[in-house]
Amino acid sequence: MTVPVNDLGISSPGRIHPRVDQIGSGLDVWAVRTGPAGGAAQRARLRAAGFHRMAARMIPDAPAADVERLAQWITCSSTSTTSRTKAPWAAPRRR
């Protein structure tokens, strides 16, 4: 079996969470609600950054809520300091 090599030269099986698009939509809603993406241009930049896809590739077998939480964390880590005051880990965990 040949394992593809990604752009960074790291071998990976190329798996992605099956609900990646729904996770991306949830991330969009969260970003508007909490502040990292208030306007249309910010939402477009956030979507283009692909943080939801990054999270979906990192943990493809995890529950969708956990993948979305990771995407939120990545978003907070990659946006302005102001946005980090509303970090996803500060919110109570939903079950």
Summary of the structure (lengths in Angstrom):
residues: 95
radius of gyration: 14.1
end to end distance: 38.2
largest distance: 46.4
contacts: 237
relative contact order: 0.16
helix: 58%
strand: 2%
